[in-house]
Amino acid sequence: MKLSTFVLVLLFALANAALALLALGSPTSASHSISPLRKPMPQILATPQPEPEPISIVGTVQNADGPVEGARVRIQATENMTTTNGEGEFELIGLTAQERITITASATGHYIGWSAITPGRGNTATQSVTITLNPHFQTDNYEYDWFEENGVEGSAACGACHTSYPEWKADGHSQSAVNPRFLTMYAGVDVDGNKSPPVEKDNLGVPLPPDLSKPYFGPGFKLDFPTISGNCATCHTPMAAKIPNVQNCGWSGCHQDSTASFAGQILDPGVSPLDLKGDAAEGISCEFCHKIGQSYLNKKTGLPYPDLPGILSYKLYRPGEGHDLIFGPVDDIARTDVPEPRDVYLPLQEESAFCAGCHYGILGGVVVGNMDVKGGVLVYSSFSEWLESPYSDPENGQTCQDCHMRAGDTDFFAYPSQGGVIRDPEQVHNHRMLSEELLQDAVTLSATAQITGSQLLVDVAVTNDATGHHVPTDSPLRHAILVVEARDAEGNLLALESGPILPEWAGDLVGEPGRAYAKILQDEWTGEMPTGAIWRPVRIAEDTRLAALATDHSHYAFQVPTSEGALGAEEATADGQLATVHVRLLYRRAFQQLMEWKGWDDADILMEETTLQVKERKNAE
């Protein structure tokens, strides 16, 4: 090929290449304007990085006596946890080089210990650590002065760091020592301090019913037993005395001169829940619960001993002066701001047994043998109701805490500004244990209604499908009332032809269509029923409460006029409605007559309701 020909071919190829580049770089506009060529950017390839080498931490947990077997070792606020072997050894695996971490160790009978390290320091794949645990106090100092921090006393001192303090303040446990229903029933007065007259008795010393022609402000424990205190303080005001909690008589003051020898000559009137101040008036305080280390239950029954109510059913660990001890359900607390460890991991705090002492109570009866009780009436029974229900199944059940201390509201239980650690929200439990919202989620209400011939037929079902005990439970003053109301198209009430009606003790709802759910006690001295004087000899006259997972069905027939025009098409509302049925389930804290005597003003709580509109009439068969 000649040189000139070669040059022409080369120039032609270069021109075609240039045109192709211009075409690729030009915009697709109507004018087809040409943009200047840009020099292509060189491609930068990422350099492969080696996978970080896993790091493991090995170590030993020990106490003054040597290795500790079975200790729980955890990287704080993580799920990376293991337990020590017989030599106290452990290994935590799957770590990578990172910032400083805290490794904690906990074991029964010991304060939580910890060590802070930086994984990967020294470029070693394995690091070693030793954690030494100190035994916690094993005795109870009943003269202990309750918690104080920076001049702030009681549970308010906990509130400086803990998110749960305002929740506890809104909860019934913080009000147990100042609850007006409790105090007025105990003292025999109304909310204004008016006192009922002394109890009159017959010639055999048996109390007579009150004379309602005279001013009367309801029953009272101190009206019947003015010289002793009873066991009320053991649950309502357990911090009201600095005496041992291993002797019932010291708390109740139940012995007089004739029986003093059986009580170690204890003749004091016992522990009164009246006129309390300071820590004693906090009821069930933060610290009281977090000083409980054991719950005494009968191994045969799984229940508290009948003669050991409240604080008597618990082993407390109140330490000596200058020291502290706080039980909790978290095993990885590491406090570097205190001179010595004070936190102890206690699984019991997540078990229903923790609640048993104050939520199971037999009143009356006679103590025989080894502090056993014969006779008496089971008055407070939420724990035994749970124990007898499927909710107590250890594999698939739910504990008291699962429902009453629900988790997940926040991811720390101590404010980060106070050193709190960010955690899985499932570890952080709400301390508002009793609330209206909980009541409103307790049961399910369903109803159907149809007009057949001359009757409006209503079927109602109330199912206890979300509560691990009876509804209602514990105090026999509490009850629930189902109210069924039927109206025609013009809003007139329809008369009930058949079906249950509410009893006399329903107060303003007496005789209304519906059902009542209550444990009704009868005073065996006076015959009064229902009675709130649970300290007297009583019997269970009726118990219609809803057990866990039980359903109560009730049926109602209302009279429907069948004369020409009545409830006919021309009598329906604009949308064709012939009748309306309104069903409500109300919760009352006490019987209305008793509330009036005492001056209590607690409003009804609406648990459930439904409204049905009936637009068709079926022919009677």
Secondary structure, 3 states (H helix, E strand, C coil): CCHHHHHHHHHHHHHHHHHHHHHHHCCCCCCCCCCCCCCCCCCCCCCCCCCCCCEEEEEEEEECCEECCCCEEEECCCCCEEECCCCCEEEEEEECCCCCEEEEEECCCECCEEEEECCCCCCCCEEEEEEECCECCCCCCCCCCCCEECCEECHHHHCCCECCHHHHHCCHHHHCCCCHHHHHHHHCECCCCCECCCCCECCCCCECCCCCCCCCCCCCHHHHCCCCCCCHHHHHCCCCCCCCCCCHHHHHCCCCHHHHHHHCCCCCCCCCCCCCCHHHHHCCCHHHHCCEEEECCCCCCCCCCCCCCHHHHEEECCCCCCCCCEEECCCCCCCCCCCCCCEEECHHHHCHHHHHHHCCEEECCEEECCCEEECCEEEECHHHHHHCCHHHCCCCCCCHHHHHCCECCCCCCECHHHCCCCCCHHHCECCCCCCHHHHHCCCEEEEEEEEECCEEEEEEEEECCCCCCCECCCCCCCEEEEEEEEEECCCCECCEEECCECCHHHHHHCCCEEEEECEEEEECCCCCCCCCCCCCCEEEEEECCECCCCEEEEEEEEECCCCCCCCCHHHCCCCCCCEEEEEEEEEECCCHHHHHHHCCCCCCEEEEEEEEEECCEECCC
